[in-house]
Amino acid sequence: MVLNPMTRHTLPSLLVAGAALLTASAAAVDPARPAPTAAPVAPVAPVAPTGLVAWRVGRAETVANGTIEHAVILVEDGKILAIGEDLPIERGVRIVDRPDWTVMPGLVNCYSRVGMDSEAGGGFNPSAEAVAELFPRQEIWRELLELGVTTLGLYPPGKDIP
C-alpha cells in the first residue's frame, strides 16, 4: 500500500486515537471495568522570564553599536528596552548572569525547506501550501534555534520560483 505524505505522518496518530476511543467505548459498555486515565501532562516552562529582567552577558553583538563587552540587556516581557556596557540595574529587578554567553540578533533564513516532507511535491505545483508539508515535531527546529536562527521563509518541495 502506498501512502501519501500527509497520510503517512497522520496515520499513526489516527490509529492511537482510534484505540483510545475503542478502549473508552469498552469501559462505557462494561461498568465494572474502570475507564482509562490519561497520564498527567507536564507544564511547559516559559521560554523566557516575564516582567523586567536584566541579562548580564559576556558580550553582545549589536547592529547599531557593534560589539559590547560586559553587556547588560534590560528586557521587559520579551521586548528589549536597553542594552549597554555595565548598565545600572535597579533594586528588585531579576538578574540573569551569563558571563560566558555571546548574544546577537536572531538569524533569518529567507529560503528554506527545513522540516518539510522532501518526498512531497516533486514537480511544479502552484497550489502547494508549505503548511501542508510542514512537520513541526522534529529535532531540527530546536537545533536551528540553538544556532541562532529565529526566522525561516519556508517553501514546499518541488520546482518553484521563490
C-alpha positions in Angstrom: 0.0 0.0 0.0 1.3 3.5 -0.9 0.5 6.3 1.4 0.7 10.0 0.5 3.0 12.1 2.7 0.2 13.5 4.8 -1.4 10.1 5.5 2.0 8.6 6.3 2.5 11.1 9.1 -1.1 11.3 10.4 -1.9 7.6 10.2 -0.1 6.6 13.5 -1.9 9.4 15.4 -5.3 8.3 14.0 -4.6 4.7 15.0 -3.7 5.7 18.6 -6.8 7.9 18.8 -8.9 5.0 17.4 -7.5 2.6 20.0 -8.2 5.1 22.8 -11.8 5.5 21.5 -12.3 1.7 21.5 -11.0 1.4 25.0 -13.2 4.2 26.3 -16.2 2.6 24.5 -15.5 -0.8 26.1 -15.4 0.9 29.6 -18.7 2.5 28.9 -20.3 -0.8 28.0 -18.8 -2.7 31.0 -19.4 -0.6 34.2 -17.2 -3.0 36.2 -14.2 -2.0 34.0 -12.7 1.3 35.1 -12.2 4.0 32.4 -8.6 4.5 31.3 -6.9 7.5 32.8 -4.6 9.8 30.9 -1.1 10.5 32.1 -0.8 14.0 33.5 0.8 16.5 31.1 3.8 18.2 32.4 3.6 22.0 32.3 5.8 23.6 29.7 8.3 26.1 31.1 8.2 29.6 29.7 10.9 30.3 27.1 12.0 33.5 28.8 11.3 35.1 32.2 8.5 37.6 32.2 8.5 41.1 33.8 11.6 43.2 33.9 14.8 41.2 33.6 18.4 42.2 33.4 20.6 39.8 31.4 24.3 40.3 32.2 26.3 38.6 29.4 30.0 38.5 28.4 29.4 40.1 25.0 26.6 41.4 22.9 26.9 41.8 19.1 24.6 44.6 18.0 23.6 46.0 14.7 23.7 49.7 15.7 26.6 49.7 18.2 28.9 46.8 17.2 30.3 44.6 20.0 29.5 45.5 23.6 31.7 43.7 26.2 30.2 43.0 29.7 26.7 43.9 28.3 23.6 44.4 30.3 20.4 43.8 28.4 17.2 45.1 30.0 14.2 43.1 28.8 10.5 43.5 29.8 8.1 40.8 28.7 10.2 39.8 25.8 11.0 43.3 24.5 14.5 44.8 24.7 14.3 48.1 26.5 18.0 49.0 26.6 21.4 47.4 26.0 24.8 48.8 27.1 28.0 48.1 28.9 27.5 47.7 32.6 24.1 49.5 32.7 22.9 50.2 36.2 20.3 47.8 37.5 17.6 48.9 39.8 17.0 47.1 43.1 14.4 44.3 42.8 15.0 43.6 39.1 15.5 40.0 38.4 19.1 39.4 37.2 20.2 36.5 34.9 24.0 36.2 34.9 25.5 34.5 31.8 29.1 35.8 31.7 30.1 33.1 29.1 27.4 34.0 26.7 27.7 36.0 23.5 24.3 37.2 22.3 23.3 38.6 19.0 20.2 39.4 16.9 18.4 36.3 15.5 19.5 34.9 12.2 17.0 34.9 9.3 16.9 32.1 6.7 14.9 33.6 3.8 14.5 30.5 1.8 14.4 27.1 3.4 12.8 23.6 3.2 13.9 22.6 6.6 11.4 20.4 8.3 9.4 19.8 5.2 8.5 16.4 3.7 11.1 16.1 1.0 9.1 13.3 -0.8 6.1 15.6 -1.5 5.9 17.9 -4.4 8.4 16.6 -6.9 7.4 18.9 -9.8 5.9 22.4 -10.2 2.8 22.7 -8.1 1.4 26.3 -7.9 -1.3 25.2 -5.4 1.1 23.5 -3.0 1.0 25.0 0.5 4.0 25.0 2.8 1.9 24.4 5.8 0.5 21.1 4.3 4.1 19.8 4.1 5.3 21.1 7.5 6.0 18.7 10.3 6.9 20.7 13.4 7.8 18.0 15.9 11.3 17.5 14.6 14.7 17.9 16.4 15.9 20.2 13.6 13.7 23.1 14.9 15.4 23.1 18.3 18.8 22.8 16.7 18.2 25.8 14.5 17.1 27.9 17.4 20.1 26.9 19.4 22.3 28.0 16.5 20.5 31.4 16.4 18.0 31.0 13.6 14.8 32.7 14.7 13.0 33.2 11.3 12.6 30.9 8.3 11.0 31.5 5.0 9.6 28.0 4.2 8.8 26.8 0.7 7.3 23.5 -0.2 9.3 20.9 -2.1 9.3 20.9 -5.8 10.5 23.1 -8.7 9.4 26.6 -7.8 10.4 30.2 -8.1 10.7 31.9 -4.7 
